[in-house]
């Protein structure tokens, strides 16, 4: 089977990214900066031979993908498996609020306990299983082709770890910028990293100071 080339893209900025507020499965739209980022990303990829675009059904990712679809004259396919990690009781709260209200859970989260799931949410193990299965399934449908996957910070984090064989508990040292362009290969043997965090098209307006991605701190914390 020929390998599938993948362009993986995190959605554009939202006001909750700016506020460091956990989004998870809550349906938060892009802000003005996010829409500008999505437009620039689409322009940067307009000449790529992309044959299919799949996107999380959450508005911030879906809207981002629509810019790419319009640039390429293609329909976007909704894929629930590309959603952000479900954060249950954490959703809607800032980091400081979680630490103050739920200190024990906050500690397990910051330590990246792979078995820990906020009440009503997903564990890191569950997130990895869902994202990897989804990306593998979609890639297997397009051998020898180039596809785009539009999702969230947690999704990008899982794909990077899968491609580099890094453990779920390893501190994050790689960027997860809004609408940065990330490239991978997939074959039945797994994912391979080709290029990561290309943001030349953004003129320094992406929200990623190597701490934040969809509302969580880097290092020992997860990326919601």
N, C-alpha and C positions, 0 to 999 in steps of 0.2 A: 504494500500500500504506500502510495506517495504521501509524504508528510503534508499536513495542513498548516498553512501560515495563519497566524492570528494577530490582529491588532486589538489590544485590550485598552479600554478607555474608561476612566472614572468620570462621572458626571461633572457638570459645571458647578460653580460655587452657589451656595444657598446662604440665606441670612443665619441659619442655624450653624453652618460651618464657621461663620464669622464670630458667633456667640459661644463657640465651643459647647454646643448643646447636642445631646445624643439624638440622632434621627431614627436609626434602626428601620423599622417597617412603617414609621409614620410618613405620610405622603407630603413632603415639603417641596415646593416648587423652586426653580432657579431664581436667583436675584438678577439684577441688571448686569452685574459683572459675569455671572454664570452664563447668561445668554450670549454675551460678547465672547466669552471663552469658547463656547460651543460653536459659534459661527466661525471663529478663527481656526478651530480644529477641523471643521468641515472643509474649509478652504484649503487647508494644508493637505488633506487626504483626497481632494476632488479628482486627482489623476491616478489614484491607486486602483488596481484591478480587483476591487472587492466584489465578491459574488453574493454575499449575504450579510445582513446586519441583524444581530440579535441584541435585545436590550431588556433589562429589568423593567417590570411594569410599573415601578414607582415613578412618579411624575418627573423627578429631577433627572433620572437616567433616561426615561422615555423621551422627554423633551430634548435632551442633549443628542440622542440618537436621531431624532427627526431632522435636525440640522444636517447631519451627515447623509441621511436618506435623500433629502432634497438636493444636496450637492451632487449626489451620484445618480439621481433619478430612480431611486429604489425604494421599495417598501421596507419597513422595519418590522421584524417579527418579535412579539412579546415573549419573554422567557422568565417565568417566576423564579427559576433556579438561579438567576443572576441577581436576586435581591440582596440587600444588605443583611448582615446578621440581625436576627431578631433580638432586641434587647429588653423586651418585657417591661418591667417596672423601672428600668433605667431611662426609657424613652421619654423625651421632653425635658430631661434634667441636665444641668450643667455638671462638669466634673466636680466642682466644689460642692454642689448640692448632693451628689451621690456620696462623696466622702463624708459629709456631715450627717446625712440621714441614714446611710447604710454602710457604716465603716467596715464591718466584717466582709461584706460582699465586695466593697470597693477594693479591699486589700487583695482578695482572690483574683479580681479582675486585673488589677495592676500587675500582679505576678504572672499573669497569663496562664492561670490554672486551666488546662485543656478540658477538664471535666466540669468546670463551673458554668452554670447558666443562670442569669438573673431570672427571677420568678416570671414565668410567661415567655421567656426568651430561649435562645439557643446557646449551646456550648461551642467552644472553638472546634471541638471534634466534629460536632454536627455541621457547623458551617463548612469546614473543610470537605467533609464527605459530600455535601450538597453541591458546592461550587465545582469541585473536581469532577464529580459525576456529570454535571451539566456541561461543563466545558469539553470533556472528553466525548460525550455523546454528540454534541453539535459539531465538533471538529471531525469526527468520524464520518459525518454525513457529507463532508466536502474535501475528500482526498485530492491533493494537488492544487487546491484553491486557496484563496485568501479571504478570510472572514473577519468581521468586526464584532467584538463583544463589548457592550456598553453597560457598565455596572457601577460599583461603589468602592469606597476605600477598602472595606473588608474583603471584597471579592478580588481586588487587585493584589492585596496582601497575600491571600491564599495562592493565587496564581504564581506570584513571585517565589513563594516558598516551595511550591510544587516543582517549579522549573529549576530551582537551585538546590533542591533537596535539603532545605533548612527546616529544622524542627519548629513546631508551633510555638514553643516557649522561647525561641531565640529572640533577643531584643531586635527591634526593627532599626536598621540603619539606612534604608533605602527610601527614596521620596515616593509619595503617592499624590502627586499634584492633580488638581482639578483639570480635566481634559488633556493631561499629558498623554503622549502616544507611547504605548508599550508594545513591544513585539516579541512573539514567541513562536516556536514550532511545536506541533504535536504529531507524534507517531504512536503506534500501538505500544511502544516502549515507554512513552510518557512525554512530558513537556520539556522543552529546552529554551533557555533564555537567549534571545537574539539582541535586543536593545531595550533600554528602560528609561522612562521619565524624560522623553524628548519633549521639551516645552518651548522650543525656539519660536513657535508661532504665537506665543502669548505675550511677548513684550513685558515680562515680569509682573503680570497681573494675576498669576495663579496663586491660590491660597494654599501654600505648603511651605512652611518654614522648617520642615522636617520634624514637626511636632504633631500637626493636626491632619486628620483625614476622616471626613464624615463625622467628626465630633468626638475624637478620643485622642489621648496622648500617645506618643510613640514610646519606644523602649519596652517596658514590661507590660504596658497596657495594650488592650486590643484596639482595633481601628473600627469603630462603629459607623 
